[in-house]
Amino acid sequence: MPRHLDGNALAGVLSEVFTADVTAARARCGNCGNTAPVAEAMVYPDAPGLVARCVRCNHVLAVVVEAGDRLVLSLAGLDTLELRAPRA
């Protein structure tokens, strides 16, 4: 099995898109229903981008690819992503 990091590896690249700390967000896996902080996901950095997988069932939760001046983000493996609302 390839090496993996935890979901905190997504912090830098996702901070370019989201103003909230996404690693603290709670995500629900679309395959097994496990709900956990994004920081607990298994992140594989050796693909052409970052691939985040569910810590329980290994289902792909998210894929993040930096392509020149674009950031391509797929959250297709998530049922929900719960972020804290910014304070006014």
C-alpha positions in Angstrom: 0.0 0.0 0.0 1.4 3.5 -0.9 2.3 5.8 2.0 -0.3 8.3 3.2 -0.5 11.4 5.3 -3.4 12.6 7.4 -6.0 15.1 6.2 -3.9 18.0 7.5 -1.9 17.7 4.3 -4.9 19.3 2.5 -4.7 22.5 4.7 -2.4 24.6 2.5 -4.0 23.9 -0.9 -7.6 24.2 0.4 -6.9 27.5 2.2 -6.6 29.0 -1.3 -10.3 28.2 -1.8 -12.0 28.2 1.6 -11.6 30.9 4.3 -12.5 28.4 7.1 -10.1 25.7 8.3 -11.3 22.8 6.2 -9.2 20.3 8.2 -11.5 21.0 11.2 -14.6 20.5 9.0 -16.6 17.4 9.5 -17.0 15.2 6.4 -19.4 12.3 5.9 -18.2 9.5 3.6 -20.6 8.8 0.7 -19.8 5.1 0.9 -19.9 4.0 4.5 -21.4 7.1 6.2 -18.5 7.6 8.6 -18.4 11.2 9.8 -15.1 12.6 11.0 -12.9 15.7 10.8 -11.2 16.1 7.4 -7.9 16.0 9.3 -8.5 12.3 10.0 -8.7 11.3 6.3 -5.8 9.4 4.7 -4.2 11.6 2.1 -2.1 10.1 -0.6 0.3 12.7 -2.1 1.9 10.5 -4.8 -0.8 10.8 -7.3 -1.1 13.7 -9.8 -2.5 15.7 -6.9 -3.8 14.9 -3.5 -6.3 12.0 -3.0 -8.1 11.9 0.4 -9.6 8.6 1.4 -12.0 7.5 4.2 -10.2 6.3 7.2 -12.8 3.6 7.8 -13.5 2.1 4.3 -10.8 3.6 2.1 -13.4 5.2 -0.3 -12.1 8.3 -2.2 -13.5 11.4 -0.5 -11.8 14.2 -2.4 -9.2 14.8 -5.1 -7.3 18.1 -5.3 -5.1 18.8 -8.4 -3.1 22.0 -9.0 -3.1 22.6 -12.8 -1.1 25.7 -13.6 -3.2 28.7 -12.5 -6.2 26.5 -11.7 -7.2 24.4 -8.7 -9.4 21.4 -9.6 -11.3 20.1 -6.6 -13.6 17.1 -6.6 -15.6 16.3 -3.4 -17.7 13.6 -5.2 -17.0 11.0 -2.4 -18.6 13.1 0.3 -22.2 13.2 1.3 -21.6 16.4 3.4 -18.9 18.8 4.4 -19.8 20.8 7.6 -17.8 24.0 8.0 -18.1 26.5 10.9 -19.9 29.7 9.8 -17.6 32.8 9.8 -18.3 35.1 12.7 -19.7 38.5 11.9 
